[in-house]
């Protein structure tokens, strides 16, 4: 093994990861019917060292999907049901005063909260107050929690999947756009097709059970996360990602007219970072060590949908963020010569 050149080692590593990806999908399919695109996006976010916000109506197996994923990855899993009375200490942990029976000395001992797991499901994150949301967001961003004057580091890998319900918004605390930006992807979980729903109905009303095998452990996932950042990427692909993101910024040189008409706010620099990292991971999971503009375009919706804000004019026309992104991708040339020679996009690159 040590005699192999680095290129051969890299090819072998990519093949091993691709095989593991196929096995994870196989294990997930034993429990989860359909939702292939959602599973792909969850895995891409995990291996990119990002977090996901899932949105969908109740009963679409979001919780089951996440817990099954944790089992296939042989990682500790914690589910937190967010409620209006949930306090930061309920998720981070707290200091407890204990007495040493031998010396009689009283000392504080930290009791870890449910955030101290590898995979954390934050169920209905928009039902808890901003103070508790902020505690979760610190853990996501800094990989640590602060209790009193002490910082406690979280174990790696650390992956947060938060869900929110798009209906029944009474008594909820909507995540501000600036906080949503901390999530790599916003994943939309849609209704299953007729055939998928029939299969779900039959499987869940019988005694049939499936055992899910673990495919990767935490150490292997950390290695993959490191490999992702080593994937080479051309300037053309970077420029394509930049073009998509910078075009969302309202009233700037080169911004399309429909963006100025439909958006009140565009995506920031973190969107470019997430597009590139996600595209690198997508390439590796598909057995490639090079990134294409197709990888960028495929992840444009989950990366951008929570980073752009449609205005009242768009909403009155039935235009949501996904429709804006679809048009943006359709009108942005992906070929290198066309991208750099477009007069409007030249203003984007020159700004």
N, C-alpha and C positions, 0 to 999 in steps of 0.2 A: 504494500500500500504506500509506504513512504517513498518508493522509487518512482511513483507516478508523477508526471508533471502537473503543475497546478491546474492547467486546463482540463486534464483528465479527472482530477479530483473534483473540480467544480461540476463537470458533467455528471459524475457519479452522484454527487450530492443532490443535484437538481432532479435526477432520476429517482433517488430515494424519496425526496419530498413529493414528487409527482405521484409515486406509488402510494405514499401515506395519504395524500389528498384523496386518491381514488378509494382507499379503504375507509376513510372517514365518511365519505359520501355514501358508501355501501352500508356502513353501520347506521348512519342517520336514516337511511331509507327504510330500515326495519321498523322504525317508530313513526317517522314523519313522512306523510304522503304529500308529494309535490313540493312546492316552495323551494325549488332548486336555486333560483336566483337569490332568494333571501339567505339560504345556507352559504352560497358562494360569497356573498358580501360579508357575512359574519366571519367566515374564515379569513378573508382578505384583511379585514380590520384587525383580527387577532394577530395574524402573522406580521402585520405592519406596526404592531404595538399601539394600536388605536382603540377607540371605544365606539359603541354603537347606540343610537337612539332608535327604537323600533316603535312604529305607530301603526295601529290597526284596531279594529273593533274587537270586542270580547269574543272568545271562543275560537280563535284562529291558531291555537296551540303555540303561542309565543313562549310561554313559560316552559312547556314541554320541550320545545325545540332547543332552548338554551340549556336546560338541565341535561338533555341527551347529549348535546355537544360537549358539555363538561365531562360526561362519562366517557366519551370516545377519546378525550384528550387526557384522561387519568389525572385530573386536577381537582382540588377541593372546590366545592360549590356552596354558595350561600344565597338564599333568597330573602330579600327585605321587602315587606309589604309597606309601602309608604302611605301614611295616614296623616290627617291634619294635626294630630297631637304628637307626632314623632319628633323627638328632639335630637340634636347633633350627637349627644353622648350615647343615644340608643344605637347608633350605627358605628361610631368611632371607638367606643369603649370609654371607660372611666377609671379614675383612681379610687381605690377602696382602702380605708384605714384598717389595718390589721395589727393585732398585738402578738408579739413573739412570746410564746408561753414560757420559754426558758429564761429570757432576760427581762420580760415585762415591757420591753421597748415597743413603742407604736410606730409603725412605718406605713407609708403609702405603697400599695402594689397596684400596678396597672392591669385591669381586666380587659382583654381585647374584645372589640365588638365584631359584628358580622362582616365588616369591611376587610377583615384579615383573612381573606380567602383568595384563591387564584381567579375564580370566575364569580362575579357578583351580579345577581339579577336585581335591579332596582325597579320593582314593580309599581307602575303608576306614579312615576316621579313627580308628575304635576299635581299630586294630591297632598304634597307636604310643604310646609312653609319655606320661604327663601333661606332662612338660617340653616335648615337641615340640608337643603339643596346645595348650599355653598360648601358645607362640610364634605359632601360627596364629590363636588367638583374639585376641591383641593386635593382629595385623594387621587382623582383621575389625572390631574395635571402634574402634581408633584410626587406622586407615588409615596405619600406620607400622610399621616394625620397628626394634628396638633391638639394635645389635651393639656390644658393649663399652660405651663411654660416648657413642656417637653414635646419633642417631635418623635414620632414612632414611624419607622420605615416599614413599608409593606413589602411582602415577599413578591418576587418576580416568578413567572409572568403574572401580571395583574390586568384583568380584562373586565370592564364594566359594560353591561348591557341594560339599558334603561328602557322601559316601555311607557307609553302614554296612550290614553284612549281619546280618539278624536271627537267622541260624543260625550254627552253629560258633562259639560264644562262648568256647571254650577259648583261653587265651593272648591275650585281648583286654583293652583298658583302656576300660571303659564311660565315656562322657562323663557327668560329674555333671550333675544337673538345673540347677544354677546356670550351668554352661557351655553347656548346650543352649539356655538362655534367650537367648544371644547370636544364635541363628539366628531370623530372622523367621518362617520356616515350617519345619515338619517335614512333608515330602511323602512319602506312602506310594505306592510304585510297585507296582501289582498285576499279576497275570497277565493276558495279553490274552484277548479272547473267542475263540471257535472260528474265526470268519471272519477275525479279525485275525491269529491265529496261522497260519492257512493262507496268508494273503497274505505274512506274514513268511517262512515256509518257502520259498515259491516265489521271492521276491525275493532272498533271501540265498544261494540255491543256484544262481543263474544268473550270467551275465556282465553283466547289466544294471547300469549305473551312472548316477547322477543328479548333475548339477552343481548346487551350491547357490549362489545369488546373494546378495550382501550387500544388506541393505535399509537399515540405519541405521549410522552411524558413532558413535564415542565422543562427539563433541561434541553430536550430536543427542540422544543418550541422556542426557547431563548436562542439556540443556535440558528434556527431558521430566521428569527427576527434580525439577527446580526447579518446573515447572508443577504437578506433583502436589500440592505443598504449598500451592499457591494455590487449589486447588479448595475452594469453600465447603462447609460442613457445618453442619447445623442442630443445635440443642441436643438435640432429640429423638433424633437418630441417635447423638449422643455419649452420651446417657443410656442408650440401648439397649445400646451397647457396654459401658458401665460396669456395667450390670445383669448382663450375661452374665459378665463377669470377676469381679465382686465376689461373685456367688453361688457361685463355686467355693471360697471361703475357709471352711474348716471351723470350726464352732462360733462363728459370728458371727450377730448379729441378722439375720433374714430369709433365712438360708441354708436351702435346701430340705432335708428330712429325708434324701433319698437321697444328697445330697452328704456330709452328716455320716456316713452309713453306708458310703459307697464310697470316699471320698478321705481321704488322710492329709495332703495339702498342696494348696493352690490356687495360682492364677496371680497374679503381681505386676503392678505398674503398667505394665511394658513391654508386657504383652499388650494393654492398651487402646490404646497408641500404635501397635502393629503392626496392630491391627484397623482403626483409623481410616486409617492410611496406605495399607494394602492396599485398603480399600474405596474410597478416592479414586482409586487407580490403576485398579481394576476398572471404576469408572464411566467414566473417560476412555477406557480401551481399548474400551469398549462404546459410545463416541460420546456420552456424557452428561457434563455439567458439574455434576451434582448427585449426591449420595450418598444411597442409601436404606438402610433396615434390611435389605433383601434382600442388599445387598452385604456387610454385616456378617455376616449369618447364613451366607452362602456361604463365608466364610473362617474361620468359627469353628473348624473341625477343624484345618486346618494351623497356625493360630495357637496353639491351646490344647492340642493333644494332647501336646506335650512340655513343657508348663508346669504340668500337673496330675499328681499322683501317686496312682494307685489303691492301695488297701490290700489286705491279704491276704483280707479278707472279700469284696471285689469280685472278685479273681482266682479265688477258690474257686467263685464263681457264674458264671464265664466272662464277667465284665464288664471291658471294657477302656476306655481313655480315650475312644475314639470313641463308644462307646455312652453314656457319661456325657454327652458333649457333645450328642449327638443328643437325649437327653431334656431337657437343659437348654434347648436352642433351642426344642423343642416346647412346653415349659411356660412360656416367657417371652413375654408378649404383645408384639407388635411395633407395634401401633397406639398412637398417642400418648396418647389418653385412657385406654386400658386399662392402659398401662404405668405412668402416674403415679397411677392410682387404685387399683391393686392393693395391698391392706393389707400383704401380706408384703414386696413390693418397696419400699413406703414406708419400711420399716425399713432396707432396703439404702441408700436415698438419704439417710436421716437419720443413718446411722452415721458 
